[in-house]
Amino acid sequence: MSPTSSPAFDAEVIVVGAGPIGLTTACALRHHEIDCLVLEERTEVRAYSRANNLWARPQELLAGIGVRDALAERAYPIRLVNFFLNGTPTTPIAIDDVASPYPRVLYSGQDVIETTLIATLGERGGRLARGRKVVAAAQDADGVTVTVRHDGAEERLRARYLVAADGAKSTLRPLLGFDFEPERFEGCMNRQVDAKLSWRRSREPDQLWFFYYEHGFCGVMPVWGGYHRLFFLADDTGVPDRDPTLDEMQAVAREVTGDETLTLTDPQWLTHSRFQYGVSPAYARGRVLLAGDAGHLSLPIGGQGMNAGLHDAVEVAWRLAMTLRGEAAPVVLESYDAERGAEHARLSAQQAKGFRRTVYRGPVADAALGLAAKAIPGIGALLQGTDDLQQLSVRYPESPLNEDHLSGLAHLFRRGPGPGERAPDAEVVRDGETTSLFRFLANPDGRTTGWALLCFDGRDRGAGDALRAAAAAVAPWPVVRPRLVLAGPSFEAGDAPVLSDLDGKAHGAYGLEGRPAVILVRPDGHIAFRDAAGRPDRLAAYCRRVFGAGAGA
């Protein structure tokens, strides 16, 4: 039975902020059947925004909470990214050449993303209260009390947990001691326009263009509804410190893109901004947790900011759901700060490096890059400081949830993904039909916080007893669902689904050919625990540490 708020609480979880991250957090909580209330100061959705793309890994996470497809219906799938360096084309990147069920990055608009999530939240019975400004918050041993100003009056609301997702100008971040002093990039400015575009290149919304030019960087990308976004990150010398005009944007766009016919019409948004970045010293304290821009100021390099926040939303929701249901030991919720704080710090450093490469290039660097443009595939992405725009390599190597018994010299040459890393997908066969291993990983039973125990036989005909023992070892914890991945003879182990892998695709993806093993995968699709088959005692000990005593203990 799902938990509901007691009379002493207005919600199990209060989420502050109805941007993409706050709404995704709320949709994820409702997916896990947790009562939540979203508070938002704005009375309506903004008609424009910076954030408008969804990379592969965030799409996987959104699919795990059942919202990805609705967002994809109102987005343009991108297949190709084109880079130009001082007018010279470099090797285009086939952005969809990645091992994910969702290889194409989706481009939409933040207003479209928000309205879609609002509709989903309503369908799931979530609550959204607009015109509510949170002016104070205090936590105690049992919950969090927030003071909300509405129509000139104040009221106090109470929840067991509070998620601050109120954006870069967060009210809660300084109130709750999460604030930080951002670092600033001097001497540069971003100018941006969303408008109808006519030029000599394709207007089909299936590709992106990026232009590295002297003292700057330009991007051209689709926005939902037949519009395109053009931005220019550049030296601000001689540039007026105000929003640009349409004529000014058209003139610089013609110069940078080399297309004298380029024409911009029907502008939706003209804006300018400067750059600062930083990360909160913590992402959780007690019953208060941060998500998205409330915890970091992100740079516009590779569209990583909102996507990183979507990781936060999904990660915080399943942890809160398990905690509120009594399915988790304290380490589960504590791991959110350790994982997401470290990942945001890593991403921030990466973005700063990419920003310096993009905007602060001098003549010597430009000359060297010009020579390399034709020789180095994907140099455009490397200039941005990452070879993983799709965020598929996000991992948590120091997570307190990690436990690995397959490390060491014996496994050096067949390592496979370890704890903290994303569990890879692979083709398997279920009841004679080809299917995806992903279908049996994150939240395998729909609206649950289920963990999947993958039991690989390693083509060992004698592995049956060891894998049955592993499946039996997790019986006291119903949150763990065993799945048999069999490259050898088929056998049964209770109600565990049998996934045939005679071609060894799943075994190969996990580096497990020739060795029976168990892999425990978290609700977010990251590996938590791995061990050789035949040690159910270690698996049970891990479950006690992470989930508590278990049924019948």
Beta strands, then each sheet from edge to edge (+ up, - down):
strand 1: 11-16
strand 2: 36-40
strand 3: 53-54
strand 4: 76-78
strand 5: 80-85
strand 6: 88-89
strand 7: 93-94
strand 8: 105-107
strand 9: 127-130
strand 10: 133-139
strand 11: 144-150
strand 12: 153-164
strand 13: 183-198
strand 14: 207-213
strand 15: 216-223
strand 16: 227-235
strand 17: 263-279
strand 18: 284-285
strand 19: 288-290
strand 20: 296-297
strand 21: 403-404
strand 22: 427-430
strand 23: 433-436
strand 24: 451-456
strand 25: 480-486
strand 26: 498-500
strand 27: 517-521
strand 28: 527-532
sheet 1: 9+ 2+ 1+ 12+ 11- 10+
sheet 2: 9+ 2+ 1+ 12+ 19+ 18-
sheet 3: 3+ 8- 4+
sheet 4: 6+ 5- 7+
sheet 5: 6+ 5- 14- 15+ 16- 13+ 17- 20+
sheet 6: 21+ 28+ 27- 24+ 25+ 26+
sheet 7: 22+ 23-
end
